[in-house]
Amino acid sequence: MKKTVYLDNAATSWPKPPGMMEAMVEYNRFIGASPGRSGHTRSVDAGRVLIDARQAVAKLFGVPDVLRVIFTKNATEALNIVISGLLGEGGHAVVTGMEHNSVMRPLNAARSRGADFSVVRCSGGGELDPGDAVPLIRRDTRLIVITHASNVTGTIMPVAEIAAIARERGIPLCVDAAQTAGAVPIDIEAMHIDLLAFTGHKSLYGPQGTGGLVIGGGLEHAIGPLMHGGTGSRSEFEVQPDFLPDKYESGTPNTIGIAGLHAGIGFVSGVGIDAVRRHEKSLTARLLERLESIDGVRVYGVKDPDRQTAVVSFAVDGMSPSDVSFALDEEYGVMSRPGLHCAPSAHKAIGTFPEGTVRFSAGFFTTREDIDYAADAVAAIAARGRKGAGK
C-alpha cells in the first residue's frame, strides 16, 4: 500500500485529536438540543457547551471578557463582519499585499459601495516594512487589516509594530489569525489587537464550520451585524439585540462543531502552544534544508523557521504546480496544495502569479520521517523533469 503523507494543514489540519470527535459524538448522543432556545435541561446543557468553549477561546487568546468572543462558521465570516461593519457606509482601510481573498474580496465589495483601501507593498519574501503603512493612512482611515502569517509563504507579519501605528492614530487593527491561532502564541491585550478573526479547523484542531471573532471594547457600537435573526434573547422585539455576543450570533449555532472546537483547543492547550511551535519550527527547518538542496526546485518566502509558520511554497523548474502536486499525490501519496491558494495578491508580491506554487504545510502530527519522504518525492519528480527537459 502506498504511504500517505498529509501536508495540507494550512487548508485543514489532519488528523484531528481523538477527543475532538468524541466531544461531538457525546454532544449529539446526550444533548442534541438548541442552546438558548428552550428552558429544558438539554437546552441548558447545550448553552453550557457554548459558554465553556467561549471561555476556552478567551483563555487561549487572553481575552478579558468572554462575551467578546463571537462564534462564526470560519475566519472569513469574521472578517466580513469587520469589513462590512466598519466600511459599509464608506471610509478607507489599509491592508497588506499578502492578504487572503477572505480580506480582499470583502474590501473590493466595500469599494463597490463607496469605500476605498490602500495596499502596503511587501517584499519578494512576503515581508512587510511597518513604516510603509504610515503614508497610506488617511483622515478617513477606519481600519487596518493584517494577516498574522501568510498562507502562501508562512511569513509572520510584524503585528506589534503595525499595532503601535494603529494605536497611535486611534485606528482599529484587525488581525487575520487563520494561519496562527493554535500554532503561534497570541495575546490580544499584549499585542494590542482590537479585532481577531480565527478559524477552528486549522491549528486549533477543531472541525470545519467553526471559527470566531474577538471584538475589542466599544467596537461593537461601530460594527453592525452581518446577519439579523433569532438569537433566543429579547424575542419580544423584532430588531436585533445590541449586546454581545447575541448581536453577531443570529440563527441556531453549530453547537456540535463548537463542542469539537472546544476539545481541539483543549488538546492544543494541553500540549502547549510553545511546544507546538517548537515542533513545527523543527519540521520547517528540515523541509527548507531538504527542498533547497534539490536541483531545479525554487523555494519562496523568508526561508527562516523563526520568521514563518510551517508553510513552505516551492516550484519545480519546467513543471506546473498542478502537475507536481498531482504526481506527489498519485505516485507517492504526498498531499499538497498547488495554485494560488486563494491569495493572488500574495503571489503577485512574491512573483509567482498567475501560475502559483506547490505548498507544503506541516502540522503537529507531521513527523520528520514524513518530511524526508515528501522531500525525496520532490527530488524524484524534479530529476524526472530535468531528464525530460534535456531530451
N, C-alpha and C positions, 0 to 999 in steps of 0.2 A: 504493500500500500504506500502511496506517495505521502511524504511528510507534509504536514501543514504548518505554516508559519504565518501568523496573523500580524501584519504590520500596517494596519489601517486604524489605529487607535485615535488618531486625530479626527476621524469621522465619527466613529462609535467604538468605545472600548469593548474588548472581548478577550478572554472570558470575563464574566462577572463573578464576584464572590458569591459563594453558595447562599449566604444569608440574605442576599437581595431577593432571589426567587422565593425563598422560604417565607419572607415577610409578606410578599404579595399573595402567596397561596394562603397564608394564615389569615390575612385580611379578608380574602374572598370566602374562605371557609367559615370564619367565625364572626365576621362583622357584615360586610357587604352592603351596608346602608349608606344613604346620603348624609353627609355631615351638615349639621345646622339647619336641616330641613324639617326635622320632626323632633318630638320630645322623648321618644322611646329610647331604651338602653342602647340599642345598636347604633342609632344615630349619634348619641352622645359619644359612644366609643369611636365612631368614625371621625367625629370632631377632634377627639384626643389624638388621633393619628396625625391630623394636620398640625395641631399645637406642638406635638413632640418633634415633628420634622422641622417646623419653623424654629424651634429652639435650637435644634442641631445646626441649622444653617447659620443662625445668629452667632452661635458659639464659634463655628468654624471661621467666620469672617470678621469676628469682633464687632458685631452689631449690638449696640447698647439697648435697643428697643425691638423686641421680637416682632411687634406688629408692623415694623418697617420691612419685613421680609414678605414679598409678594410672590405667590406661585404662578408660574406661567407654563405653557407647554414646551418652551425652549428659550434659548437666548435671543433668537430672532424676534419672538413676540415681545420680550422685554425691551429690546432696542427700539422696536416700533412704538411701544408705549411712550418712551422717552422722546424720540424724534418727532413723532406726530404730535405729542402733547406740548412740546416746547416750541415747535416751528409750524404748528397748524395754522397760525394766522400771520405768517411771515417771520422775519428775523433772519439771522445769519449763524452758521456753525463753522467750526474749524475741525478738520479731520486729517488723519494721516494718509499717506499714499499706500499703506499696507492693509487697508481695511477690507473686510469681507463684504459680500453683497448684502448681508443682513444689515449693514450700515449704509452702503452706497445706494441701494435701491430705495429704502425709505427716504434718504436725503434727496434723491432725484425726484421722487414723488412729491416731497415738500417743495422742491424748486418749481415744479409744475403748478403749485398753488400760490407761488409768490415769494417763497423763502429763497435763501441762497446759501452756498457754502464754499469754503476755500480749502484746498488740499495742501498739506505740508509735504514737500517732496522728500523722498527717502533715498538712501544710497543703494548701490547695486547689491549690497549685503542685507538690505532691508532695514538699515539703521536710520534713526531719526535724530537730528540735532534739535534739541528743545528750543534753542534760540531762533530757529527758522519759523516757529509758530507765531512769535510775537508780532512781526509786521503784518500778519494776516488778520489779526484781531481788529474788529471794527467797533464802532459805538453801538451797533445793533447786534453784536455777537451774543447769542443767548446760550450757546452750548459748545463745549469741546468734547469730541469723541475720540478715544484712542483704544486700539486693541492692546491688551496686555502682552500678548505674544502672537506673532503671525502664524496662521495656519499653513502657510506656504514654506517659510524658511525656519520657523521656530524662534525667530529673533525676538528677544524680550525687550519691550519698549521702555523708555525712561519715564515711567508713570509718576514717580515722585517729583521729578523736575517739571513735568507738564502740570502736575497738581499745584505746584508752587506758583506757576504763572497764572493759572486759572484762579487760584485763591486770592492772589494779589489784586485781581481785577473783578472779583465777585462774579465769575462765570462758572456755572455748574460744569463739573467734569464727569463724564460718563465713561466707564471702563468696560470694554467687552472682554470678559474673563472666560469665554468659551473654551479656550485652549489651556487655561492655567488653573481654574478652580479645581482643587484637589491635587494638583501637581506642583504648584509653586505657592509658598505662603502668601496669604492676603489678609491684611488687617485694614479695614476701610478707614478707621479713625487715624491710625498711624500714617497711612498713605494719603490721607485727605481726599478720599474718593467720595463723591457726592452720590453717584448712581452706579451700581454694579450689576451688570447683566451676566447671568451664568446659566449653564446648561447642566442637566443631570446625567446625561448618558455618555459623557466622555470620562474625564479623570475623577469624577465623583462616583463612578461605577454604579449608577442607577439605571433605570430603564429609559428607553426613548419616550418622548412625550412629556418629559419633566424638565423644569428649569425655574428660573425666577429672576426677580429684580429686587435689589436692596435700594430703597429710596431714602435719601437724606432728609433731615428735619426741615420742614417748611416747603419742600419742593412739591409735595402733594397738592399744594394750593395753586401751583403754576402748571401742573401737568394733568390734563384731562384724561379720563379713561379711554382706552381703545374700544372697549365694548361696554354696552349697558344691558342690564338684565337682572334676573333674580339672584339674590345673594343669601337668602334665608334671613336677612335682617331688614328691619323697617319695611316690612311687606305692606303696610298700610299706605305707603307713599309710592307714587308712580314715577318718581325721579330717583336717580342713582344716589346711594349713600355717599357722603363726603368724608367718611372716616376710613382709616386703614385697619386691615387690608382690604375690606369689602369694596372699596371704591374701584379697585382694579381686578376683582376676582368674581366676575359675573358668570353664572352658569354652574352646573354641577362640576366640581373639580375632579381631576384624575386622582382620586384618593388612593386607589390601588397602586398607581405609579408612584405617588408620593410616599407610600409605605415602603416601596422598593428603594426610593431615593434616600429615605432616612437610613435604611440598612446599609446602602452604599457609603453614605457619609460616615456611618458608624465604623465601617471597615477601614476607610481612609484615616479616620481619627485614631483608631486602634493601632494601625501600623505607624502613623505619624507622617505628616507631610514632609518633614525633613528627611525621613528615611526613604520615602517615595522619590523625592528629588535626588538623593544620592544615587539610588539605583538607576534612575533614568539618565542621570549625567554619565554614569559609567557606561551604560549601553550606547549613549550618543557618542562618547569619545571613541569607543571601539568601532562603531559604524562609520564615523568620519575617517578614522585611520584606514579602515579596510577599503572604503569606496575611493578615497583619494589616491590609493596605491594602484588602482586599476587603469590601465591604458585605455583611453577613449571615453572615460567617464568624467563628467564635469559636475562638481558639487556646488550648490548655491547657498548663499547666506553668510553669516558671520563665521561659521565653522569653528565655533568655540562652545563647548558644553556648558561653560559658566554663564554664557550670554544667550542661550537658547534653550528651548524645550527639546523633548525627544523627537523632534520633527526634522527630517533631512530630505531635501529635494535634490534630485540629480537628473542628468540626461546622459544618454549613450550616443556617441557620435554615429551618424548615419542611420539612426533608428528613431521612429516617432515614439513619444512617451506611451501611447496606447499599445504599440507593438511590443515594447519592452514589458509593460505591465501584463499584457496577455501571455507572453512567453513565461514570465515569472510564475503566473498562476497555473497555466496549463501544463507546463513541463516540470515545475519544481514545487508547486503548492505554496508559493510565497504570495501573499495577498497584499497589494499596494493600491495606491490611487493615482491614476495618471490625469493629465489635463491641466485645467486652470483652477480647480479647487474652489469654485465659486468666488474667486478673488482676482479678477482681471487686473485691477489696479496694482496689486502686489506683483503680479507677473510683469506688468509694464515697468515697474520700478527696478526689478532685477534683470530685465532684458530677456525674458522667456515668453513673451506674448507674441503670437497667439497660440504657439504650439503647447506651451506649458511644460511641465516636468513630470517625473515619476516621484511620488512621495512615499517615503517610509516613515512610519510613526510608531515608535515602541511604546509600551505601557508597563505597568508594574509587574504584570505576569510574563513579560517577554524575558527570555534568558540570553545569556552571552552565546550559547550554542545556536539559538535562533538567529542572532545577528551574523555569526560566522557562516551559517548555512545560506542565509539570504545574500551575503556578500559574495560567496562562492558562486551562487547562481547568476548574479550580475556579471561577475568576471567571465563566466562561461558564455553568456549571451553577448557580452561585448567582444570577446575573442571571435565568436562566430560572425559578428557584424564586421569586424576588421577583415576577416578572411574573405567574406563576401564582397567587401568594397575593393579588395585587391585583385579581384578577377578581371 
